Every structure is written in structure tokens, then in C-alpha cells.
Amino acid sequence: MNKPPILWVNVIFFSLSFLAAVTLVPWYGLTVGFTSSHWIAFIACMFFAGLSITAGYHRLWAHKTYEAHPVIEVIFALGGAFALQNSALHWSSDHRVHHGKVDDPEKDPYAATRGFWYSHIGWMLRNYQGDEYGNYSNARDLQRNKVVMWQHRHYLKLAALTNIGLPLLLGIILGDILGMMLLAGLLRLVLSQHFTFFINSLAHIWGSRPYTEKNTARDNGFLAFLTYGEGYHNFHHIFASDYRNGIRWWHYDPTKWMIRTFAYLGLAKKLKRTPIDRIELAKAQTLMAKTKVTLAKKDSAQEKLALLQSEYDMLLKKLQHFCQVQKQVIEAKKNSMLQQCEKSALMKQYHELENAWQVQKQAWLELNSRLRKAHC
């Protein structure tokens, strides 16, 4: 089977930038040295580029999980050009295809089913898209966005301006132009690109799948640290419209925290969150399926399967009841005509149902663990 033609510009760029980063940066560090100011500037540039991709390209434009003030959009457009990962229109269009055709080796632009190398960088080294390159039919909403189209039309100019101008400006301020060009320019560019590429590759190979096993996406806390919260990828692939990837308060997701801060300051609105019942239902269904597969391997598992199903039905019943009252509590808080005693009674019922559901959830998890261990 003939392979698509090589994209020599991409091959040369990725090869030379990587080789330069792993040779020139250590050489300069050993012969001249980097100060703490150099490293602070480097980290700031990493976050500027990285968060522009995660909060801007990904969660704002590709998935429309919230709405941002035009000033914030312009900042993300500049940061996206600084990250040098194509225009927001092109990036978002590719990403929407990825979600719609995930793991399809023929239609997913960076399908993980074609291996680590292909999903990480190989898909950009040959003209795999062919005539589909530049087809933005799935991003007509973004073609109506003035900031997105301004960046798309002037992408090469903005990319050159930010990738040369910003490190140069920092170098002038710190009195070390070459050092900043190497650290905040070259090394930052290579690392920020490959950290993003990890989401297409490692995040589909390494980690857990608590929400769905219907695709290869994984949750991985370490990758979340490298990718500004994007590593909770199994959650994201089933709940892509949620502005969060790490849904627990302890999950490292600075993108989520920044979006929430923007909302507090009036710079973002309409933040979308997945209802708790949908999240818990997805987790319960996935765990149920895993345990059933384990038990199905044994001939004497019918009684245990019946027990598992019974506990599962009870879990869903209590979850549904809890969520119904939760909605009533939300409505009650908005209702100024409701008496305080009525609100208190409703809150009491809410906490009782929440506790009952949590107890049932813990019992369900312990039952699954016990059954799976017994039949391993």
C-alpha cells in the first residue's frame, strides 16, 4: 500500500527544532548558565502557550464549553500562534473529527489505534488528510467568529511575531537575548508542542478508563500535570462539553481553575458542567461491565451476577432519587417566596439522600472489588 507523500517542511521543522533544543540549550546552560529569571520567564511562556491551547483552542473553540470575553479570545489567539500548532480554526476542526471518529484508523486524524508514533507526531509528517486538508465544514460556527478568523488569516505573521518577538523582548529586558531565545523560544516551543502531542498518544495508551471502555482514551494524573489538566482524557472523551477535565477539587487542572477565575471576574460565562448523575451512571455502567466480564469466565457465577445486578439497580435508584431532590434544592434557592422552614426540610432530605447514596455507592464498589478478586 502506497503511503501519502512526505511533508518535508514539517519533517525538517520538527527534526531541527528537536535537535537544536537537546544540543544548544544544554550547551548554553553549561557554558554560560541560566539564572532564576530565565527559568521564571520560561515557565511563564510555557503556561501562556499551553493554556492558550487547552483553555482556548480546546475547551473554548473546539468544544464550546464556555463563552469568553473578546479580550480573552484575542489573548488565546496570540498564545495559540505562540504555541505554533496551526490556527485555532484548523486545530479545532481536526479535533472535532477526532472526537467524532475516535480510534477509526481511516477517519480519526491522529488515531491511537495506529500506534504511538503515528498518533504522537507521525500523522503530521505525511499528507494523510489529502483533499480533506483545509476542509472546515464542521467548524462553520468558528468561521463566524471574528477573532478566530483574524488569527486564521494572519496566522503565519502572528506565529513569527510571537515566537521571535516575545523571547527577544524578554531577552532585552533580562540582558541576555541568546539565552532567552534558546530557553523561552526554542526549548519552550519543543516542550509545549510535545506535551500537547502526548494527549493524542500517551493519553490513549497509559492510564485508567473509569468512565467508558468504548474508546482508547485514558485518565492519567501525571499527564494532567504536563498538559495543564488535559490528562483526565477518559472523562473528556465521554463528557467533551464539560469545561472541566479534572472534576474533583484535588485534580490538577489549572485550565479549569483559570476558566472559573475568568467567570468570577466577568470575563467568561455559560460554563457547562456535566450533571453528577450522568457521571456516576457512566462510572457504574463501566464497572458493572468489567465485573460481568470477570464473572462470566466462571461457570458458578450466576448467583453472584444476580447479586451484582440487584445492588446495581439499588445504586441507580438511590442516585436518581438523590439527583431529583438536588434539582429541587437548586430551584428552592432561587425561589424567594419559599419559606425558610420549607427550605430547611428540603435540605435535610437532600443530605439524608446524599448519605444514603454514598453508603450504597461504597457498598457497590466493595462488592465489585470482592467479586473481581475472588475470580481473578
TAZIRA-V323128 format. One record per residue. N is the residue number from 1. PHI is phi as a letter, one per 20 degrees, with the letter a starting at -180 (none if undefined). Layout:
N:PHI, N:PHI
This chain:
1:none, 2:f, 3:e, 4:f, 5:f, 6:f, 7:e, 8:f, 9:f, 10:f, 11:g, 12:f, 13:f, 14:f, 15:f, 16:f, 17:f, 18:f, 19:f, 20:f, 21:f, 22:e, 23:d, 24:f, 25:f, 26:f, 27:g, 28:f, 29:f, 30:f, 31:e, 32:d, 33:o, 34:d, 35:e, 36:f, 37:f, 38:g, 39:f, 40:f, 41:f, 42:f, 43:f, 44:f, 45:f, 46:f, 47:f, 48:f, 49:f, 50:f, 51:f, 52:f, 53:f, 54:f, 55:e, 56:e, 57:g, 58:e, 59:e, 60:e, 61:e, 62:f, 63:d, 64:l, 65:e, 66:a, 67:d, 68:c, 69:f, 70:g, 71:f, 72:f, 73:f, 74:f, 75:f, 76:f, 77:f, 78:f, 79:f, 80:f, 81:f, 82:f, 83:f, 84:l, 85:c, 86:m, 87:f, 88:f, 89:f, 90:f, 91:g, 92:f, 93:f, 94:g, 95:f, 96:f, 97:f, 98:g, 99:f, 100:f, 101:c, 102:g, 103:m, 104:f, 105:f, 106:e, 107:d, 108:f, 109:g, 110:c, 111:f, 112:f, 113:f, 114:e, 115:o, 116:g, 117:g, 118:f, 119:f, 120:f, 121:b, 122:g, 123:f, 124:e, 125:e, 126:c, 127:e, 128:f, 129:f, 130:l, 131:f, 132:f, 133:f, 134:n, 135:e, 136:d, 137:f, 138:e, 139:c, 140:f, 141:f, 142:f, 143:f, 144:e, 145:e, 146:f, 147:f, 148:f, 149:f, 150:f, 151:f, 152:f, 153:f, 154:d, 155:g, 156:f, 157:f, 158:f, 159:f, 160:f, 161:f, 162:f, 163:f, 164:d, 165:f, 166:f, 167:f, 168:f, 169:f, 170:f, 171:f, 172:f, 173:f, 174:e, 175:m, 176:b, 177:f, 178:f, 179:g, 180:f, 181:f, 182:f, 183:e, 184:f, 185:e, 186:f, 187:f, 188:g, 189:f, 190:f, 191:f, 192:f, 193:f, 194:f, 195:f, 196:f, 197:f, 198:g, 199:f, 200:f, 201:d, 202:f, 203:f, 204:d, 205:c, 206:d, 207:q, 208:d, 209:c, 210:f, 211:d, 212:a, 213:d, 214:e, 215:b, 216:e, 217:f, 218:c, 219:e, 220:b, 221:f, 222:f, 223:f, 224:f, 225:f, 226:f, 227:c, 228:m, 229:o, 230:f, 231:f, 232:e, 233:e, 234:f, 235:f, 236:f, 237:f, 238:d, 239:c, 240:f, 241:e, 242:e, 243:f, 244:d, 245:d, 246:e, 247:e, 248:e, 249:f, 250:e, 251:f, 252:f, 253:b, 254:f, 255:f, 256:f, 257:f, 258:f, 259:f, 260:f, 261:f, 262:g, 263:f, 264:f, 265:e, 266:n, 267:d, 268:b, 269:b, 270:l, 271:f, 272:e, 273:c, 274:f, 275:g, 276:f, 277:f, 278:f, 279:f, 280:f, 281:f, 282:f, 283:f, 284:f, 285:f, 286:f, 287:f, 288:g, 289:f, 290:f, 291:f, 292:f, 293:f, 294:f, 295:f, 296:f, 297:f, 298:d, 299:f, 300:e, 301:d, 302:f, 303:f, 304:f, 305:f, 306:f, 307:f, 308:f, 309:f, 310:f, 311:f, 312:f, 313:f, 314:f, 315:f, 316:f, 317:f, 318:f, 319:f, 320:f, 321:f, 322:f, 323:f, 324:f, 325:f, 326:g, 327:f, 328:f, 329:f, 330:f, 331:f, 332:f, 333:f, 334:e, 335:e, 336:f, 337:e, 338:f, 339:f, 340:f, 341:f, 342:f, 343:f, 344:f, 345:f, 346:f, 347:f, 348:f, 349:f, 350:f, 351:f, 352:f, 353:f, 354:f, 355:f, 356:f, 357:f, 358:f, 359:f, 360:f, 361:f, 362:f, 363:f, 364:f, 365:f, 366:f, 367:f, 368:f, 369:f, 370:f, 371:f, 372:f, 373:f, 374:f, 375:d, 376:f
